[in-house]
């Protein structure tokens, strides 16, 4: 799990978790994409 601060920084994480209509697989796929984006910005993004 990433921290709330990182989730807010990503800006998409909360919306994805609120998308209750999406299937588990779809949610997992989006969460994975969001996670990799967060990790990318943590490493390479502006501090």
MOFEN-V523356 format. One record per residue. N is the residue number from 1. RES is the residue in three letters. PHI is phi in radians with two decimals (* if undefined). Layout:
BEGIN
((N/RES/PHI) (N/RES/PHI))
END
This chain:
BEGIN
((1/UNK/*) (2/UNK/-1.60) (3/UNK/-1.26) (4/UNK/-1.07) (5/UNK/-1.11) (6/UNK/-1.15) (7/UNK/-1.10) (8/UNK/-1.14) (9/UNK/-1.11) (10/UNK/-1.15) (11/UNK/1.46) (12/UNK/-1.85) (13/UNK/-0.98) (14/UNK/-1.12) (15/UNK/-1.08) (16/UNK/-1.13) (17/UNK/-1.21) (18/UNK/-1.40) (19/UNK/-1.32) (20/UNK/-1.17) (21/UNK/-1.29) (22/UNK/-1.27) (23/UNK/-1.23) (24/UNK/-1.02) (25/UNK/-1.10) (26/UNK/-1.12) (27/UNK/-1.07) (28/UNK/-1.10) (29/UNK/-1.11) (30/UNK/-1.16) (31/UNK/-1.12) (32/UNK/-1.10) (33/UNK/-1.10) (34/UNK/-1.11) (35/UNK/-1.08) (36/UNK/-1.13) (37/UNK/-1.15) (38/UNK/-1.08) (39/UNK/-1.15) (40/UNK/-1.07) (41/UNK/-1.19) (42/UNK/-1.10) (43/UNK/-1.44) (44/UNK/-2.04) (45/UNK/-1.30) (46/UNK/-1.11) (47/UNK/-1.54))
END
